[in-house]
Each structure stands twice: as structure tokens, then as C-alpha cells.
Amino acid sequence: MTTQQQDLVFFDDNTLLPDKVLGKDNHALHVITHAEGTQPAWLINTLIESCLVGTANLVNRDLARVPQPRSLVTYVSFLHPLDFVYKSCRKQGLDLEKADDFLFVDCFSELFTKKIAQPQDAMVAIEKMFAEIIQKIKLQSNGSSAVILHSPELLLAATDISSNDLIYHLQKVNRVCNSLVVVVNTGEALVDFESIIPADPVFKITDFYVKLHHKSSLNVNLLPLATGKAKDITGCLIVSRGAFYPHENVRVLEKDYVFHVSKESTVKIFFR
């Protein structure tokens, strides 16, 4: 591992999300997976920053600020409320409370009290919820649109819908935006390739994980160190190509990094 700090890039134009991938008529799917000890909040916040103002100050010093937002950002979260997102982004110098081109869709609060009152018979309720999400994206969209969808696998763990049902809803979301980033927890308790019982939440999440990668353009995997915890390393970050090209004129740069997230929320990136 080199000790020289690196800029994080996903594409061959040295960006995280290129203008072409965010551009009109593009409908790319990107997947971020994470496991124990490698929470992705810093990376999600960085992608929001890149879309709104062009920079990625924590991890890429070469990206310049732009006068106008590159893309509208819609953040759909099944894991966190709005206050968490505001506070998390504020630590990285991004004030979303003043951002006109940022929309938060709260699918965390009251998820199983109002939105999905009967988890054992949830098909209709989930279809309605995604229809409302899509409608909000359409109402906000004016030009380029990026959507970050955080922890939809919780629906597989807690309701009777199948992996195919969830993939279907995500594809519908992808059609109304230019870039869809799906963030999934793939910890050992949730993904097991030896699971064989279709009704088992682990089987459903594993099946979802595999099928999602078959439809993606970019895969970013956050993993703990195989050798265990280290004082100055939080985990590994692996960038790989998906099954589809994100755009005909840009390519994914496949690289392995290690990263360290400090208590002060600073991030350092190194080649592995």
C-alpha cells in the first residue's frame, strides 16, 4: 500500500459522477455496498456535494466548484431522518438546509406505522410508496436529476415482497432520473450465498444484491479489512465496472483503495 494520499475517482475523466452520466437521456444505475464498520455516510455526502456544487472536498482536491448545480439531488432514505442528513452533511461543509436543488424523501419515519401498516401483506402499500417517490422526483426535476436511495433492502427483511418486486420498483425510479445510486448493507448477517429458502430475508437480500449488480454501471464496495481493525485504516474501497456502460463516452476506473475516516469526519484515501 502506498502511503501517499490519493484523490478518489470513479471515472476516467477523474470525477465521481461525470456530467455525461448525469446528462439528459442517460439512466445509469450505480451501487454502493457496505459492511460492518464501513458506514457510507461520508461517501453519500460527497456524491451530494459533487452533484450540487461540483466539488468533493474530502476526497478529491482537483474538482472545481461550479456556479450552478450540476444536478438536482433527491435523497430517499429508509434508514435516517432528515435531521441526521443535515447534520452529517454539515460536518463536511455542505449546508443542505439552504440548497434549493436538494429534496429529501423520508421513508424512515413512520415506515411501519403509516406507510406499511401490514408488513405481511405489503405489496400494495409499497407500490403506493414508490409511486409517491416517483411523483416527487418528477415534480422537482428540471434538467439533470440524480437519486440516492438508501437501504431499500430493509423492505426485503421486514415485508413479504420479493427481490424481483424491489428491483422492479427501483427500475421505475431509474427511468425518471439520470443517475440512480442505490446504497445497500451487505453485512454477513444479511448476505449469504448458501441460503436456499426463498422466504428467508437473507435469501431475498442476497438475491437482490446479485440482481442489482447485473443491472449496474458502477459498483463501489466498502469493506472492513480482512485482517481486522487497524488504528489508521477504516476499510477498503473497491471500484469496479458493472454490467452496463454508464455512458458511451466515459469508463469506470477500476481501482482498490483503503480509507480512513477520523473522529473529526475527515477522510484520507490511499491506493491499496
SVG drawing of the C-alpha trace seen along z (x, -y; Angstrom):
<svg xmlns="http://www.w3.org/2000/svg" viewBox="-52 -31 56 55">
<polyline fill="none" stroke="black" stroke-width="0.4" points="0.0,0.0 1.4,-3.4 1.4,-6.0 0.8,-8.9 -2.8,-10.3 -4.8,-9.9 -7.8,-11.6 -10.9,-9.4 -12.1,-9.0 -14.7,-6.6 -14.4,-7.5 -11.7,-8.1 -12.3,-11.8 -11.1,-11.9 -14.6,-12.6 -17.0,-10.8 -20.1,-11.4 -19.3,-12.9 -21.6,-15.5 -22.3,-12.9 -23.5,-10.4 -25.8,-13.0 -26.9,-14.2 -30.1,-14.2 -31.4,-10.9 -29.0,-8.9 -30.4,-6.4 -27.4,-4.9 -27.6,-2.7 -24.8,-2.8 -24.4,-0.5 -22.7,-1.3 -22.4,1.6 -21.1,1.5 -20.5,3.9 -19.8,3.7 -17.6,0.7 -17.7,-1.0 -20.6,-3.3 -21.1,-5.1 -22.4,-8.5 -19.2,-10.3 -19.4,-8.9 -23.1,-9.7 -22.5,-13.2 -19.6,-13.5 -21.8,-12.5 -24.5,-15.0 -21.8,-17.7 -20.4,-16.7 -23.9,-16.9 -24.8,-20.2 -21.6,-22.3 -19.1,-20.3 -16.6,-19.7 -15.7,-16.7 -13.5,-18.5 -13.0,-15.5 -11.6,-13.1 -10.8,-14.9 -8.8,-18.2 -8.9,-18.6 -12.7,-19.1 -13.7,-22.7 -16.8,-24.5 -19.5,-25.3 -21.7,-28.4 -24.9,-26.4 -25.9,-22.9 -24.8,-20.1 -27.9,-18.1 -31.0,-18.1 -30.4,-15.6 -33.2,-13.5 -32.2,-11.5 -34.6,-8.7 -33.7,-7.1 -35.2,-4.1 -32.5,-4.4 -32.2,-8.0 -34.5,-11.0 -33.8,-14.5 -32.0,-15.9 -29.4,-13.2 -28.7,-14.0 -28.5,-17.8 -26.0,-17.3 -23.9,-14.7 -23.5,-16.9 -22.8,-20.0 -19.8,-18.2 -18.4,-18.1 -19.1,-21.8 -22.4,-21.3 -25.4,-23.2 -28.4,-21.4 -30.9,-23.5 -30.1,-26.3 -30.0,-24.1 -32.9,-24.7 -31.9,-21.7 -31.9,-19.1 -35.0,-17.1 -35.2,-14.6 -37.8,-11.9 -38.3,-10.4 -39.1,-6.7 -37.7,-6.1 -40.2,-7.9 -43.5,-6.1 -42.4,-3.4 -44.1,-0.6 -46.8,-2.6 -48.4,-4.5 -46.7,-3.8 -46.7,0.0 -49.2,0.9 -49.3,4.6 -45.7,5.9 -47.0,9.4 -49.2,8.1 -47.2,5.1 -47.3,5.3 -49.9,2.5 -48.5,0.2 -45.0,0.5 -46.3,-0.1 -48.1,-3.3 -45.0,-4.4 -42.7,-4.1 -45.4,-5.8 -45.3,-8.8 -41.4,-8.8 -41.5,-8.9 -44.1,-11.7 -41.9,-13.8 -38.9,-13.3 -40.9,-14.3 -42.2,-17.4 -38.7,-18.5 -36.9,-17.6 -35.9,-20.4 -32.9,-19.2 -30.5,-16.7 -31.6,-14.5 -29.7,-12.2 -31.4,-10.0 -29.7,-8.4 -31.8,-5.5 -30.5,-4.3 -31.2,-0.9 -34.1,0.4 -33.1,3.9 -34.9,3.2 -38.1,3.8 -37.0,7.3 -36.1,8.0 -39.3,6.7 -42.1,7.4 -43.3,10.1 -42.1,8.5 -39.6,10.4 -36.3,9.3 -37.9,9.1 -40.6,6.8 -38.0,4.4 -35.8,4.4 -39.0,3.6 -39.7,0.5 -36.0,-0.6 -36.1,-0.4 -39.1,-2.6 -37.3,-5.2 -34.3,-4.9 -36.4,-5.8 -37.3,-9.2 -33.8,-10.2 -30.4,-10.3 -28.4,-8.6 -29.7,-6.3 -27.3,-5.4 -28.6,-2.5 -26.9,-2.1 -27.1,1.4 -25.9,3.0 -24.2,6.4 -23.0,7.4 -22.5,11.0 -25.9,11.3 -27.7,10.1 -25.9,11.7 -25.3,15.5 -24.8,17.2 -25.6,20.6 -29.1,19.5 -31.7,21.6 -35.1,20.8 -36.9,18.2 -39.0,16.7 -35.9,16.2 -34.9,12.5 -31.3,13.4 -32.1,15.3 -34.1,12.3 -31.4,9.8 -28.7,11.9 -30.8,12.4 -31.4,8.7 -27.7,8.0 -26.8,10.2 -29.6,9.0 -28.8,5.3 -25.2,5.8 -26.4,7.4 -28.1,4.1 -25.5,1.6 -22.9,-0.6 -20.7,-1.3 -20.1,0.7 -18.4,-0.7 -17.8,1.8 -16.8,0.6 -15.3,3.5 -13.6,3.9 -10.0,5.0 -9.7,8.8 -7.0,8.8 -9.3,7.0 -9.3,3.5 -6.4,1.1 -5.8,-2.2 -5.2,-4.2 -7.4,-2.4 -11.2,-2.1 -11.6,0.2 -11.2,1.0 -13.0,-0.7 -13.2,1.3 -14.4,-0.4 -15.5,1.9 -17.4,1.8 -21.0,3.0 -22.7,5.0 -23.6,1.8 -21.6,-1.2 -22.6,-4.3 -22.3,-6.4 -20.8,-5.7 -18.0,-8.3 -16.9,-7.6 -15.5,-4.5 -15.3,-3.3 -11.7,-3.3 -11.4,0.0 -9.2,-0.6 -8.7,0.7 -8.2,-1.9 -8.0,-1.9 -9.6,-4.7 -9.6,-6.2 -12.4,-8.2 -11.4,-10.2 -13.5,-11.2 -13.5,-14.7 -15.1,-13.3 -12.0,-13.9 -11.3,-11.2 -8.0,-10.0 -7.7,-7.8 -4.8,-5.7 -4.1,-3.2 -4.2,0.4"/>
</svg>
